């Protein structure tokens, strides 16, 4: 008798939990965006978030070699993109989500004007500190509010001149929705010069629960919040005026690096060994 009562109570609790979970499966776009902005703004004081934002000296980046390696690796990928597009030296670029500034420092000897777009003022301030320490004075921070996509676009349009190169790595996977990421892709294309180039990394959906896009509970799911099918993102780039040249996949972490151009590239030389 007692076991039946206990069993019914347990089943009732489980049903309530499942009901609550079901209610939380989807939040509005604005709620998710607000949660994302609040989460990454905690880098001002939270060392864990600083580590996730790639701050120098935080978490595993207490080893300076690990921090510097981030920017060095993406600079090499940029050089591959230059080779593929036959693009000469660049003077200006945007990094969407510069975080603690490792990429910015690596590229500071390549450009004279560097726009950093972020939803966290603390990250922009840290990026500026690192660039100032490196002797670079061409940093232009752009703070955006992810809860208002139309304002994001207008802010970028009014604050950023057309640039040669767009970079965004380890960021699209943290966006509050797939739609937000596609809007950023549109902004990237609109802010690039006619012969501009872009390197964008996303998390690709490998069909597992871990990597599929989420629609609620940002804090719990921030690391694997947004993903795209490989062809899905490729086609989205084409639809927005990009000419995709290549994609490099990194299994395990499910990273996809897209090498994009705004201009048509004649297929002449072999690129074997460059990717």
PyMOL commands that set and color helices and strands:
alter all, ss='L'
color gray80, all
select helices_A, chain A and resi 2-23+29-44+47-52+59-62+64-85+102-107+121-133+149-159+172-174+178-191+218-224+230-239
alter helices_A, ss='H'
color red, helices_A
select strands_A, chain A and resi 92-96+113-118+139-143+163-168+192-203+243-250+255-261
alter strands_A, ss='S'
color yellow, strands_A
deselect
rebuild
show_as cartoon
